[in-house]
Amino acid sequence: MPDRFPIPWTLKENEQSWAVCDANGFALAYVHFLGRPVVGTNPDLLTRDQARRIAANIARLPELLATRN
């Protein structure tokens, strides 16, 4: 049975989000960020770098799961 979401998973930056896409270009997840510098300490808003790190960890999931089996 072919993989439902073939690897490698990659990141694609949009205007205010990072998309995690499979090898076919299908978007699996979106991690949104605030497009301008965050002023103050609102914990609900991600910076661009925070969102990129979260999306990169999501993209690594197939690799991490393969090492556990």
C-alpha positions, 0 to 999 in steps of 0.5 A: 500500500503506498504511503498516504502522504509521501516523504519528503515533507517540505516547508513552504512560506506563505504571507503569514504562515508556513505550510508543511507539504508532502512530496506531491505538494499537498499541504498537510499543516499550516502554522500561522504567524504574525506578519509584523514584529510582535509588540508586547507579550501576547502569548497567543501570537507566534513570531515568524521564527517560532512558526518556522521551527514548529513547522520544521518539527512537523516536517521531521515527523516521518523521519522520527517515527521511522527510527522508532520502529 
